[in-house]
Amino acid sequence: MSKEVKKIILIVTAVVFLMILVFLSVRQRTVRTNDGTVIGNLAGNLYNKGLFCEYEDTVYFANAYDNFALYSMYRDESEIK
């Protein structure tokens, strides 16, 4: 193989590797929501390792994938802050 082909293969491999790293990093930091079939607070507590509470229309929870940072959202899972 010529030097140019080797360089192209190396660049493509590096780009794919970086894309995989970015994807895994974003996926790890994403707050996952429960699907519509989950009923009650018990599933929420199990899913979030028990770090969950609800006051009026706001749900507060700690994200274990984000060093247990505190988040809030409405019951319908909108406006996550």
PDB file of N, CA, C and O in Angstrom:
ATOM      1  N   MET A   1       0.833  -1.185   0.000  1.00  0.00           N
ATOM      2  CA  MET A   1       0.000   0.000   0.000  1.00  0.00           C
ATOM      3  C   MET A   1       0.875   1.245   0.000  1.00  0.00           C
ATOM      4  O   MET A   1       1.974   1.265   0.554  1.00  0.00           O
ATOM      5  N   SER A   2       0.354   2.267  -0.633  1.00  0.00           N
ATOM      6  CA  SER A   2       1.103   3.515  -0.682  1.00  0.00           C
ATOM      7  C   SER A   2       0.947   4.266   0.637  1.00  0.00           C
ATOM      8  O   SER A   2       0.087   3.943   1.457  1.00  0.00           O
ATOM      9  N   LYS A   3       1.781   5.256   0.820  1.00  0.00           N
ATOM     10  CA  LYS A   3       1.755   6.052   2.046  1.00  0.00           C
ATOM     11  C   LYS A   3       0.443   6.824   2.174  1.00  0.00           C
ATOM     12  O   LYS A   3      -0.055   7.009   3.285  1.00  0.00           O
ATOM     13  N   GLU A   4      -0.112   7.267   1.078  1.00  0.00           N
ATOM     14  CA  GLU A   4      -1.360   8.031   1.113  1.00  0.00           C
ATOM     15  C   GLU A   4      -2.521   7.167   1.586  1.00  0.00           C
ATOM     16  O   GLU A   4      -3.364   7.629   2.354  1.00  0.00           O
ATOM     17  N   VAL A   5      -2.573   5.926   1.138  1.00  0.00           N
ATOM     18  CA  VAL A   5      -3.642   5.018   1.549  1.00  0.00           C
ATOM     19  C   VAL A   5      -3.510   4.717   3.043  1.00  0.00           C
ATOM     20  O   VAL A   5      -4.512   4.668   3.756  1.00  0.00           O
ATOM     21  N   LYS A   6      -2.293   4.518   3.512  1.00  0.00           N
ATOM     22  CA  LYS A   6      -2.074   4.266   4.938  1.00  0.00           C
ATOM     23  C   LYS A   6      -2.512   5.462   5.784  1.00  0.00           C
ATOM     24  O   LYS A   6      -3.096   5.288   6.854  1.00  0.00           O
ATOM     25  N   LYS A   7      -2.226   6.688   5.300  1.00  0.00           N
ATOM     26  CA  LYS A   7      -2.636   7.886   6.023  1.00  0.00           C
ATOM     27  C   LYS A   7      -4.158   7.996   6.081  1.00  0.00           C
ATOM     28  O   LYS A   7      -4.723   8.334   7.121  1.00  0.00           O
ATOM     29  N   ILE A   8      -4.810   7.710   4.966  1.00  0.00           N
ATOM     30  CA  ILE A   8      -6.278   7.785   4.918  1.00  0.00           C
ATOM     31  C   ILE A   8      -6.890   6.760   5.876  1.00  0.00           C
ATOM     32  O   ILE A   8      -7.831   7.079   6.604  1.00  0.00           O
ATOM     33  N   ILE A   9      -6.371   5.548   5.880  1.00  0.00           N
ATOM     34  CA  ILE A   9      -6.877   4.509   6.785  1.00  0.00           C
ATOM     35  C   ILE A   9      -6.669   4.923   8.239  1.00  0.00           C
ATOM     36  O   ILE A   9      -7.551   4.723   9.074  1.00  0.00           O
ATOM     37  N   LEU A  10      -5.520   5.490   8.541  1.00  0.00           N
ATOM     38  CA  LEU A  10      -5.228   5.940   9.902  1.00  0.00           C
ATOM     39  C   LEU A  10      -6.171   7.067  10.323  1.00  0.00           C
ATOM     40  O   LEU A  10      -6.671   7.063  11.448  1.00  0.00           O
ATOM     41  N   ILE A  11      -6.414   8.007   9.456  1.00  0.00           N
ATOM     42  CA  ILE A  11      -7.308   9.131   9.765  1.00  0.00           C
ATOM     43  C   ILE A  11      -8.747   8.636   9.963  1.00  0.00           C
ATOM     44  O   ILE A  11      -9.419   9.051  10.907  1.00  0.00           O
ATOM     45  N   VAL A  12      -9.210   7.767   9.094  1.00  0.00           N
ATOM     46  CA  VAL A  12     -10.576   7.230   9.215  1.00  0.00           C
ATOM     47  C   VAL A  12     -10.716   6.437  10.512  1.00  0.00           C
ATOM     48  O   VAL A  12     -11.730   6.558  11.199  1.00  0.00           O
ATOM     49  N   THR A  13      -9.731   5.643  10.850  1.00  0.00           N
ATOM     50  CA  THR A  13      -9.753   4.876  12.093  1.00  0.00           C
ATOM     51  C   THR A  13      -9.787   5.804  13.305  1.00  0.00           C
ATOM     52  O   THR A  13     -10.533   5.555  14.252  1.00  0.00           O
ATOM     53  N   ALA A  14      -9.001   6.851  13.286  1.00  0.00           N
ATOM     54  CA  ALA A  14      -8.974   7.801  14.397  1.00  0.00           C
ATOM     55  C   ALA A  14     -10.313   8.526  14.537  1.00  0.00           C
ATOM     56  O   ALA A  14     -10.791   8.723  15.654  1.00  0.00           O
ATOM     57  N   VAL A  15     -10.918   8.921  13.429  1.00  0.00           N
ATOM     58  CA  VAL A  15     -12.205   9.619  13.465  1.00  0.00           C
ATOM     59  C   VAL A  15     -13.297   8.701  14.013  1.00  0.00           C
ATOM     60  O   VAL A  15     -14.103   9.126  14.841  1.00  0.00           O
ATOM     61  N   VAL A  16     -13.330   7.456  13.562  1.00  0.00           N
ATOM     62  CA  VAL A  16     -14.325   6.494  14.055  1.00  0.00           C
ATOM     63  C   VAL A  16     -14.129   6.262  15.551  1.00  0.00           C
ATOM     64  O   VAL A  16     -15.104   6.218  16.301  1.00  0.00           O
ATOM     65  N   PHE A  17     -12.901   6.116  15.986  1.00  0.00           N
ATOM     66  CA  PHE A  17     -12.601   5.919  17.403  1.00  0.00           C
ATOM     67  C   PHE A  17     -13.073   7.114  18.231  1.00  0.00           C
ATOM     68  O   PHE A  17     -13.675   6.929  19.289  1.00  0.00           O
ATOM     69  N   LEU A  18     -12.811   8.331  17.768  1.00  0.00           N
ATOM     70  CA  LEU A  18     -13.258   9.524  18.484  1.00  0.00           C
ATOM     71  C   LEU A  18     -14.778   9.625  18.513  1.00  0.00           C
ATOM     72  O   LEU A  18     -15.353  10.035  19.522  1.00  0.00           O
ATOM     73  N   MET A  19     -15.429   9.256  17.419  1.00  0.00           N
ATOM     74  CA  MET A  19     -16.893   9.277  17.393  1.00  0.00           C
ATOM     75  C   MET A  19     -17.473   8.291  18.405  1.00  0.00           C
ATOM     76  O   MET A  19     -18.465   8.596  19.067  1.00  0.00           O
ATOM     77  N   ILE A  20     -16.877   7.137  18.528  1.00  0.00           N
ATOM     78  CA  ILE A  20     -17.332   6.151  19.504  1.00  0.00           C
ATOM     79  C   ILE A  20     -17.142   6.682  20.919  1.00  0.00           C
ATOM     80  O   ILE A  20     -18.028   6.521  21.758  1.00  0.00           O
ATOM     81  N   LEU A  21     -16.011   7.308  21.198  1.00  0.00           N
ATOM     82  CA  LEU A  21     -15.765   7.878  22.528  1.00  0.00           C
ATOM     83  C   LEU A  21     -16.766   8.977  22.865  1.00  0.00           C
ATOM     84  O   LEU A  21     -17.259   9.033  23.992  1.00  0.00           O
ATOM     85  N   VAL A  22     -17.072   9.844  21.920  1.00  0.00           N
ATOM     86  CA  VAL A  22     -18.050  10.907  22.147  1.00  0.00           C
ATOM     87  C   VAL A  22     -19.427  10.307  22.397  1.00  0.00           C
ATOM     88  O   VAL A  22     -20.132  10.737  23.310  1.00  0.00           O
ATOM     89  N   PHE A  23     -19.819   9.321  21.599  1.00  0.00           N
ATOM     90  CA  PHE A  23     -21.110   8.673  21.780  1.00  0.00           C
ATOM     91  C   PHE A  23     -21.231   8.049  23.165  1.00  0.00           C
ATOM     92  O   PHE A  23     -22.249   8.231  23.833  1.00  0.00           O
ATOM     93  N   LEU A  24     -20.215   7.319  23.606  1.00  0.00           N
ATOM     94  CA  LEU A  24     -20.257   6.687  24.919  1.00  0.00           C
ATOM     95  C   LEU A  24     -20.276   7.713  26.042  1.00  0.00           C
ATOM     96  O   LEU A  24     -20.943   7.507  27.056  1.00  0.00           O
ATOM     97  N   SER A  25     -19.557   8.808  25.876  1.00  0.00           N
ATOM     98  CA  SER A  25     -19.538   9.855  26.891  1.00  0.00           C
ATOM     99  C   SER A  25     -20.907  10.513  27.027  1.00  0.00           C
ATOM    100  O   SER A  25     -21.384  10.728  28.142  1.00  0.00           O
ATOM    101  N   VAL A  26     -21.537  10.833  25.904  1.00  0.00           N
ATOM    102  CA  VAL A  26     -22.864  11.457  25.933  1.00  0.00           C
ATOM    103  C   VAL A  26     -23.889  10.489  26.495  1.00  0.00           C
ATOM    104  O   VAL A  26     -24.743  10.883  27.289  1.00  0.00           O
ATOM    105  N   ARG A  27     -23.815   9.249  26.100  1.00  0.00           N
ATOM    106  CA  ARG A  27     -24.773   8.235  26.570  1.00  0.00           C
ATOM    107  C   ARG A  27     -24.661   8.033  28.076  1.00  0.00           C
ATOM    108  O   ARG A  27     -25.669   7.832  28.753  1.00  0.00           O
ATOM    109  N   GLN A  28     -23.450   8.085  28.600  1.00  0.00           N
ATOM    110  CA  GLN A  28     -23.240   7.882  30.032  1.00  0.00           C
ATOM    111  C   GLN A  28     -23.828   9.034  30.851  1.00  0.00           C
ATOM    112  O   GLN A  28     -24.293   8.809  31.968  1.00  0.00           O
ATOM    113  N   ARG A  29     -23.818  10.245  30.329  1.00  0.00           N
ATOM    114  CA  ARG A  29     -24.283  11.416  31.072  1.00  0.00           C
ATOM    115  C   ARG A  29     -25.764  11.717  30.864  1.00  0.00           C
ATOM    116  O   ARG A  29     -26.294  12.648  31.469  1.00  0.00           O
ATOM    117  N   THR A  30     -26.428  10.951  30.027  1.00  0.00           N
ATOM    118  CA  THR A  30     -27.828  11.200  29.721  1.00  0.00           C
ATOM    119  C   THR A  30     -28.719  10.708  30.857  1.00  0.00           C
ATOM    120  O   THR A  30     -28.518   9.614  31.384  1.00  0.00           O
ATOM    121  N   VAL A  31     -29.692  11.513  31.226  1.00  0.00           N
ATOM    122  CA  VAL A  31     -30.677  11.117  32.226  1.00  0.00           C
ATOM    123  C   VAL A  31     -31.746  10.303  31.517  1.00  0.00           C
ATOM    124  O   VAL A  31     -32.457  10.819  30.654  1.00  0.00           O
ATOM    125  N   ARG A  32     -31.858   9.060  31.871  1.00  0.00           N
ATOM    126  CA  ARG A  32     -32.830   8.194  31.230  1.00  0.00           C
ATOM    127  C   ARG A  32     -34.179   8.305  31.927  1.00  0.00           C
ATOM    128  O   ARG A  32     -34.241   8.362  33.155  1.00  0.00           O
ATOM    129  N   THR A  33     -35.248   8.337  31.158  1.00  0.00           N
ATOM    130  CA  THR A  33     -36.589   8.387  31.727  1.00  0.00           C
ATOM    131  C   THR A  33     -37.236   7.014  31.625  1.00  0.00           C
ATOM    132  O   THR A  33     -36.907   6.218  30.745  1.00  0.00           O
ATOM    133  N   ASN A  34     -38.152   6.757  32.531  1.00  0.00           N
ATOM    134  CA  ASN A  34     -38.886   5.499  32.508  1.00  0.00           C
ATOM    135  C   ASN A  34     -39.883   5.509  31.359  1.00  0.00           C
ATOM    136  O   ASN A  34     -40.348   6.571  30.945  1.00  0.00           O
ATOM    137  N   ASP A  35     -40.211   4.334  30.844  1.00  0.00           N
ATOM    138  CA  ASP A  35     -41.211   4.266  29.782  1.00  0.00           C
ATOM    139  C   ASP A  35     -42.622   4.379  30.378  1.00  0.00           C
ATOM    140  O   ASP A  35     -42.788   4.394  31.597  1.00  0.00           O
ATOM    141  N   GLY A  36     -43.622   4.458  29.516  1.00  0.00           N
ATOM    142  CA  GLY A  36     -44.990   4.692  29.955  1.00  0.00           C
ATOM    143  C   GLY A  36     -45.627   3.544  30.707  1.00  0.00           C
ATOM    144  O   GLY A  36     -46.690   3.725  31.300  1.00  0.00           O
ATOM    145  N   THR A  37     -45.015   2.366  30.705  1.00  0.00           N
ATOM    146  CA  THR A  37     -45.608   1.222  31.389  1.00  0.00           C
ATOM    147  C   THR A  37     -45.263   1.164  32.871  1.00  0.00           C
ATOM    148  O   THR A  37     -45.817   0.332  33.590  1.00  0.00           O
ATOM    149  N   VAL A  38     -44.368   2.019  33.349  1.00  0.00           N
ATOM    150  CA  VAL A  38     -43.978   2.026  34.753  1.00  0.00           C
ATOM    151  C   VAL A  38     -45.071   2.701  35.565  1.00  0.00           C
ATOM    152  O   VAL A  38     -45.519   3.797  35.228  1.00  0.00           O
ATOM    153  N   ILE A  39     -45.500   2.041  36.639  1.00  0.00           N
ATOM    154  CA  ILE A  39     -46.586   2.557  37.461  1.00  0.00           C
ATOM    155  C   ILE A  39     -46.072   2.797  38.874  1.00  0.00           C
ATOM    156  O   ILE A  39     -45.432   1.925  39.461  1.00  0.00           O
ATOM    157  N   GLY A  40     -46.351   3.982  39.426  1.00  0.00           N
ATOM    158  CA  GLY A  40     -46.057   4.278  40.825  1.00  0.00           C
ATOM    159  C   GLY A  40     -44.645   4.745  41.080  1.00  0.00           C
ATOM    160  O   GLY A  40     -43.796   4.764  40.189  1.00  0.00           O
ATOM    161  N   ASN A  41     -44.418   5.123  42.329  1.00  0.00           N
ATOM    162  CA  ASN A  41     -43.121   5.650  42.737  1.00  0.00           C
ATOM    163  C   ASN A  41     -42.092   4.562  43.017  1.00  0.00           C
ATOM    164  O   ASN A  41     -40.890   4.823  42.966  1.00  0.00           O
ATOM    165  N   LEU A  42     -42.540   3.366  43.308  1.00  0.00           N
ATOM    166  CA  LEU A  42     -41.598   2.299  43.623  1.00  0.00           C
ATOM    167  C   LEU A  42     -40.628   2.053  42.472  1.00  0.00           C
ATOM    168  O   LEU A  42     -39.422   1.919  42.684  1.00  0.00           O
ATOM    169  N   ALA A  43     -41.155   1.997  41.266  1.00  0.00           N
ATOM    170  CA  ALA A  43     -40.279   1.779  40.109  1.00  0.00           C
ATOM    171  C   ALA A  43     -39.295   2.936  39.953  1.00  0.00           C
ATOM    172  O   ALA A  43     -38.132   2.718  39.614  1.00  0.00           O
ATOM    173  N   GLY A  44     -39.754   4.165  40.199  1.00  0.00           N
ATOM    174  CA  GLY A  44     -38.860   5.314  40.121  1.00  0.00           C
ATOM    175  C   GLY A  44     -37.767   5.246  41.156  1.00  0.00           C
ATOM    176  O   GLY A  44     -36.615   5.577  40.873  1.00  0.00           O
ATOM    177  N   ASN A  45     -38.115   4.819  42.350  1.00  0.00           N
ATOM    178  CA  ASN A  45     -37.100   4.691  43.393  1.00  0.00           C
ATOM    179  C   ASN A  45     -36.098   3.600  43.075  1.00  0.00           C
ATOM    180  O   ASN A  45     -34.902   3.775  43.307  1.00  0.00           O
ATOM    181  N   LEU A  46     -36.558   2.486  42.554  1.00  0.00           N
ATOM    182  CA  LEU A  46     -35.635   1.417  42.188  1.00  0.00           C
ATOM    183  C   LEU A  46     -34.748   1.838  41.026  1.00  0.00           C
ATOM    184  O   LEU A  46     -33.550   1.556  41.013  1.00  0.00           O
ATOM    185  N   TYR A  47     -35.339   2.511  40.058  1.00  0.00           N
ATOM    186  CA  TYR A  47     -34.593   2.932  38.877  1.00  0.00           C
ATOM    187  C   TYR A  47     -33.520   3.953  39.230  1.00  0.00           C
ATOM    188  O   TYR A  47     -32.424   3.913  38.671  1.00  0.00           O
ATOM    189  N   ASN A  48     -33.816   4.863  40.143  1.00  0.00           N
ATOM    190  CA  ASN A  48     -32.873   5.918  40.526  1.00  0.00           C
ATOM    191  C   ASN A  48     -32.149   5.618  41.824  1.00  0.00           C
ATOM    192  O   ASN A  48     -31.661   6.530  42.491  1.00  0.00           O
ATOM    193  N   LYS A  49     -32.076   4.350  42.186  1.00  0.00           N
ATOM    194  CA  LYS A  49     -31.365   3.895  43.380  1.00  0.00           C
ATOM    195  C   LYS A  49     -31.906   4.550  44.642  1.00  0.00           C
ATOM    196  O   LYS A  49     -31.151   4.786  45.585  1.00  0.00           O
ATOM    197  N   GLY A  50     -33.199   4.847  44.673  1.00  0.00           N
ATOM    198  CA  GLY A  50     -33.838   5.383  45.862  1.00  0.00           C
ATOM    199  C   GLY A  50     -33.662   6.872  46.064  1.00  0.00           C
ATOM    200  O   GLY A  50     -34.177   7.418  47.039  1.00  0.00           O
ATOM    201  N   LEU A  51     -32.962   7.538  45.189  1.00  0.00           N
ATOM    202  CA  LEU A  51     -32.694   8.966  45.358  1.00  0.00           C
ATOM    203  C   LEU A  51     -33.724   9.756  44.567  1.00  0.00           C
ATOM    204  O   LEU A  51     -33.439  10.262  43.482  1.00  0.00           O
ATOM    205  N   PHE A  52     -34.941   9.858  45.133  1.00  0.00           N
ATOM    206  CA  PHE A  52     -36.072  10.371  44.398  1.00  0.00           C
ATOM    207  C   PHE A  52     -37.098  10.896  45.385  1.00  0.00           C
ATOM    208  O   PHE A  52     -37.338  10.262  46.413  1.00  0.00           O
ATOM    209  N   CYS A  53     -37.709  12.034  45.102  1.00  0.00           N
ATOM    210  CA  CYS A  53     -38.844  12.501  45.904  1.00  0.00           C
ATOM    211  C   CYS A  53     -39.737  13.385  45.047  1.00  0.00           C
ATOM    212  O   CYS A  53     -39.319  13.873  43.997  1.00  0.00           O
ATOM    213  N   GLU A  54     -40.982  13.588  45.506  1.00  0.00           N
ATOM    214  CA  GLU A  54     -41.953  14.364  44.759  1.00  0.00           C
ATOM    215  C   GLU A  54     -42.605  15.356  45.712  1.00  0.00           C
ATOM    216  O   GLU A  54     -43.007  14.991  46.816  1.00  0.00           O
ATOM    217  N   TYR A  55     -42.710  16.603  45.287  1.00  0.00           N
ATOM    218  CA  TYR A  55     -43.372  17.642  46.064  1.00  0.00           C
ATOM    219  C   TYR A  55     -44.264  18.432  45.128  1.00  0.00           C
ATOM    220  O   TYR A  55     -43.791  19.030  44.162  1.00  0.00           O
ATOM    221  N   GLU A  56     -45.567  18.433  45.418  1.00  0.00           N
ATOM    222  CA  GLU A  56     -46.582  19.050  44.566  1.00  0.00           C
ATOM    223  C   GLU A  56     -46.466  18.489  43.149  1.00  0.00           C
ATOM    224  O   GLU A  56     -46.618  17.281  42.967  1.00  0.00           O
ATOM    225  N   ASP A  57     -46.208  19.306  42.159  1.00  0.00           N
ATOM    226  CA  ASP A  57     -46.116  18.815  40.781  1.00  0.00           C
ATOM    227  C   ASP A  57     -44.679  18.623  40.305  1.00  0.00           C
ATOM    228  O   ASP A  57     -44.454  18.389  39.117  1.00  0.00           O
ATOM    229  N   THR A  58     -43.716  18.716  41.194  1.00  0.00           N
ATOM    230  CA  THR A  58     -42.306  18.641  40.818  1.00  0.00           C
ATOM    231  C   THR A  58     -41.668  17.386  41.403  1.00  0.00           C
ATOM    232  O   THR A  58     -41.890  17.046  42.565  1.00  0.00           O
ATOM    233  N   VAL A  59     -40.884  16.713  40.594  1.00  0.00           N
ATOM    234  CA  VAL A  59     -40.145  15.529  41.011  1.00  0.00           C
ATOM    235  C   VAL A  59     -38.679  15.915  41.124  1.00  0.00           C
ATOM    236  O   VAL A  59     -38.124  16.530  40.214  1.00  0.00           O
ATOM    237  N   TYR A  60     -38.052  15.556  42.237  1.00  0.00           N
ATOM    238  CA  TYR A  60     -36.632  15.822  42.461  1.00  0.00           C
ATOM    239  C   TYR A  60     -35.907  14.487  42.507  1.00  0.00           C
ATOM    240  O   TYR A  60     -36.384  13.529  43.114  1.00  0.00           O
ATOM    241  N   PHE A  61     -34.743  14.435  41.855  1.00  0.00           N
ATOM    242  CA  PHE A  61     -33.989  13.190  41.872  1.00  0.00           C
ATOM    243  C   PHE A  61     -32.507  13.474  41.709  1.00  0.00           C
ATOM    244  O   PHE A  61     -32.111  14.509  41.171  1.00  0.00           O
ATOM    245  N   ALA A  62     -31.696  12.538  42.181  1.00  0.00           N
ATOM    246  CA  ALA A  62     -30.244  12.618  42.039  1.00  0.00           C
ATOM    247  C   ALA A  62     -29.830  11.656  40.932  1.00  0.00           C
ATOM    248  O   ALA A  62     -30.275  10.509  40.892  1.00  0.00           O
ATOM    249  N   ASN A  63     -28.978  12.137  40.040  1.00  0.00           N
ATOM    250  CA  ASN A  63     -28.505  11.333  38.921  1.00  0.00           C
ATOM    251  C   ASN A  63     -27.193  10.664  39.303  1.00  0.00           C
ATOM    252  O   ASN A  63     -26.169  11.329  39.461  1.00  0.00           O
ATOM    253  N   ALA A  64     -27.230   9.348  39.449  1.00  0.00           N
ATOM    254  CA  ALA A  64     -26.034   8.601  39.841  1.00  0.00           C
ATOM    255  C   ALA A  64     -24.940   8.669  38.780  1.00  0.00           C
ATOM    256  O   ALA A  64     -23.765   8.492  39.099  1.00  0.00           O
ATOM    257  N   TYR A  65     -25.306   8.922  37.528  1.00  0.00           N
ATOM    258  CA  TYR A  65     -24.319   8.993  36.449  1.00  0.00           C
ATOM    259  C   TYR A  65     -23.679  10.381  36.345  1.00  0.00           C
ATOM    260  O   TYR A  65     -22.796  10.586  35.512  1.00  0.00           O
ATOM    261  N   ASP A  66     -24.108  11.337  37.177  1.00  0.00           N
ATOM    262  CA  ASP A  66     -23.599  12.698  37.147  1.00  0.00           C
ATOM    263  C   ASP A  66     -23.127  13.112  38.539  1.00  0.00           C
ATOM    264  O   ASP A  66     -23.395  14.228  38.983  1.00  0.00           O
ATOM    265  N   ASN A  67     -22.429  12.213  39.223  1.00  0.00           N
ATOM    266  CA  ASN A  67     -21.944  12.439  40.585  1.00  0.00           C
ATOM    267  C   ASN A  67     -23.074  12.860  41.516  1.00  0.00           C
ATOM    268  O   ASN A  67     -22.886  13.706  42.390  1.00  0.00           O
ATOM    269  N   PHE A  68     -24.256  12.261  41.322  1.00  0.00           N
ATOM    270  CA  PHE A  68     -25.432  12.482  42.162  1.00  0.00           C
ATOM    271  C   PHE A  68     -25.864  13.943  42.200  1.00  0.00           C
ATOM    272  O   PHE A  68     -26.292  14.444  43.240  1.00  0.00           O
ATOM    273  N   ALA A  69     -25.750  14.622  41.062  1.00  0.00           N
ATOM    274  CA  ALA A  69     -26.249  15.998  40.951  1.00  0.00           C
ATOM    275  C   ALA A  69     -27.770  15.982  41.086  1.00  0.00           C
ATOM    276  O   ALA A  69     -28.421  15.029  40.658  1.00  0.00           O
ATOM    277  N   LEU A  70     -28.335  17.033  41.679  1.00  0.00           N
ATOM    278  CA  LEU A  70     -29.768  17.104  41.917  1.00  0.00           C
ATOM    279  C   LEU A  70     -30.470  17.709  40.707  1.00  0.00           C
ATOM    280  O   LEU A  70     -30.050  18.748  40.198  1.00  0.00           O
ATOM    281  N   TYR A  71     -31.534  17.062  40.248  1.00  0.00           N
ATOM    282  CA  TYR A  71     -32.331  17.511  39.112  1.00  0.00           C
ATOM    283  C   TYR A  71     -33.777  17.645  39.545  1.00  0.00           C
ATOM    284  O   TYR A  71     -34.201  17.045  40.533  1.00  0.00           O
ATOM    285  N   SER A  72     -34.532  18.440  38.795  1.00  0.00           N
ATOM    286  CA  SER A  72     -35.970  18.532  39.017  1.00  0.00           C
ATOM    287  C   SER A  72     -36.681  18.514  37.668  1.00  0.00           C
ATOM    288  O   SER A  72     -36.122  18.902  36.643  1.00  0.00           O
ATOM    289  N   MET A  73     -37.932  18.052  37.698  1.00  0.00           N
ATOM    290  CA  MET A  73     -38.740  18.020  36.490  1.00  0.00           C
ATOM    291  C   MET A  73     -40.200  17.926  36.897  1.00  0.00           C
ATOM    292  O   MET A  73     -40.509  17.606  38.045  1.00  0.00           O
ATOM    293  N   TYR A  74     -41.100  18.203  35.960  1.00  0.00           N
ATOM    294  CA  TYR A  74     -42.521  18.023  36.215  1.00  0.00           C
ATOM    295  C   TYR A  74     -42.871  16.537  36.143  1.00  0.00           C
ATOM    296  O   TYR A  74     -42.100  15.733  35.619  1.00  0.00           O
ATOM    297  N   ARG A  75     -44.040  16.185  36.676  1.00  0.00           N
ATOM    298  CA  ARG A  75     -44.463  14.786  36.690  1.00  0.00           C
ATOM    299  C   ARG A  75     -44.528  14.164  35.308  1.00  0.00           C
ATOM    300  O   ARG A  75     -44.310  12.961  35.166  1.00  0.00           O
ATOM    301  N   ASP A  76     -44.822  14.951  34.291  1.00  0.00           N
ATOM    302  CA  ASP A  76     -44.916  14.412  32.927  1.00  0.00           C
ATOM    303  C   ASP A  76     -43.545  14.304  32.255  1.00  0.00           C
ATOM    304  O   ASP A  76     -43.463  14.110  31.042  1.00  0.00           O
ATOM    305  N   GLU A  77     -42.473  14.431  33.037  1.00  0.00           N
ATOM    306  CA  GLU A  77     -41.080  14.319  32.588  1.00  0.00           C
ATOM    307  C   GLU A  77     -40.666  15.431  31.638  1.00  0.00           C
ATOM    308  O   GLU A  77     -39.796  15.228  30.792  1.00  0.00           O
ATOM    309  N   SER A  78     -41.279  16.608  31.764  1.00  0.00           N
ATOM    310  CA  SER A  78     -40.895  17.756  30.948  1.00  0.00           C
ATOM    311  C   SER A  78     -40.080  18.727  31.791  1.00  0.00           C
ATOM    312  O   SER A  78     -40.129  18.698  33.021  1.00  0.00           O
ATOM    313  N   GLU A  79     -39.337  19.580  31.112  1.00  0.00           N
ATOM    314  CA  GLU A  79     -38.522  20.632  31.719  1.00  0.00           C
ATOM    315  C   GLU A  79     -37.557  20.107  32.786  1.00  0.00           C
ATOM    316  O   GLU A  79     -37.604  20.519  33.945  1.00  0.00           O
ATOM    317  N   ILE A  80     -36.689  19.197  32.369  1.00  0.00           N
ATOM    318  CA  ILE A  80     -35.674  18.688  33.294  1.00  0.00           C
ATOM    319  C   ILE A  80     -34.639  19.779  33.516  1.00  0.00           C
ATOM    320  O   ILE A  80     -34.092  20.339  32.566  1.00  0.00           O
ATOM    321  N   LYS A  81     -34.382  20.069  34.768  1.00  0.00           N
ATOM    322  CA  LYS A  81     -33.401  21.106  35.134  1.00  0.00           C
ATOM    323  C   LYS A  81     -32.355  20.514  36.062  1.00  0.00           C
ATOM    324  O   LYS A  81     -31.439  21.217  36.488  1.00  0.00           O
TER     325      LYS A  81
END
